[in-house]
């Protein structure tokens, strides 16, 4: 029961942060699934992708679209890139050791955080 409540809380938190900042899957959900639910890096990534497979962001997108904030051509190109990228990324990830994925992910988050902190 606790696992289900934690999963719901992780999803709600990611949804709120996604609405605020456009983040959720990789930055919030994956680390939370690893740290709070004890999933492996591969399981967390796969579970996050499964949750995001459906149009979970549609209500947020509609709010932003109503005020003219959505660039549809760019969103379409991003979606195409995501479609192709997630296919090849998942194929490669499944061949790598767990520790390599975990460390690579941590380095990515650190680099993103440093970029945001140091940017003028």
N, C-alpha and C positions, 0 to 999 in steps of 0.2 A: 504494500500500500504506500509506503514511504517513497519507493521508487517512482510510482505513478504521480504522486504529489510533487516530487522534485522535478520530474519531466515536465509537468504542467507549469511549474514555476519557472523553469528554464525557458520554456517556450514563450511564456508571457513576458519575461524580462527581455528576451531577444526581440519580441514583437515591439515592445515599447522603444527599445534602443534602435530598432530598424526604422520605426516611425520618426524618431528624432534625427538619426544620423545616417540612415541607409545601410546599417550594418546588422548583423545577426548571426548568420550561419557559421562562418569561419571564426569570427572574432569572439562571439559570445557562446553559441551553442556547442561547438566542438570542444573548447576548453572545459565548459561546464559538464559535458557528458563524460569527459575523461576524469576530471577532478572530483565531481560530486557523485557520479553514478558508476565510476570505475570501468567504463568502457575502454577498450584499446583505441589507439589513434585511428586505425582503419575502421573499427566499428563506429566510432564517433563521427568520422567523416561520412561514412555511408548512411548512418542514421540521420544526420543533418540534411544530406542531399535528399533522402526519402521524404523528410518533412517538408522541404522546400519545393519538392517536385510539383505539388499542387500550387495554384496561384495564391499563396498565403499573403502576399503583399497587395492584393488587388484593392482592398479598401483604402490603404494608405496611398496607393497610386491614384485612385479616384479623387481623393482629397487634394493631392498635389496637382492633378490634371485640371481640376476645376478652376484653379487660380493661374493656370498657364505655366506651371513650373516643370512640366515633363517635356523633354525633347524626344519626341517619338522616333525620328530617324536614328538618333544615337542609341536610344533604348533598343530598337530593333537590331542594330548592329551588335550591341553588347549581348543581346540574347543569342544571336547566331554564334558569336565568339564563345559564349558560355556553353552552348550546346556542344560545339566541337571540342572546346578545351576540357570540359568535364569528362568527356569520353576518353580522350588521350591521357589526361591527368590521372584518372582512376586506373587505367590500364598500367601506367608506370608505377603508381603508388602501391599497387598490389604486388609488385616485384621487389619492393624495398623493405629492409628490416624496420621493425617498429621504432627502434631507437633513432634511426636516421630521419624518419618522418616526424617524430616528436621534436627532435632538435631543430630540424629545418623549420618547423612551424613556429617554434619559440623564437628563432632568429628572425623570421619574417615579422612577427609581432613586435619585437624589439626595434627593428629597423623602421617600421611604420610609426611606432611611438616616438622614436628619435626625430623622424622627419616632421611630425606634428609639433613636437616641442621646440625644435630649433628653427622652424619656418618663421619668417618675418611677416 
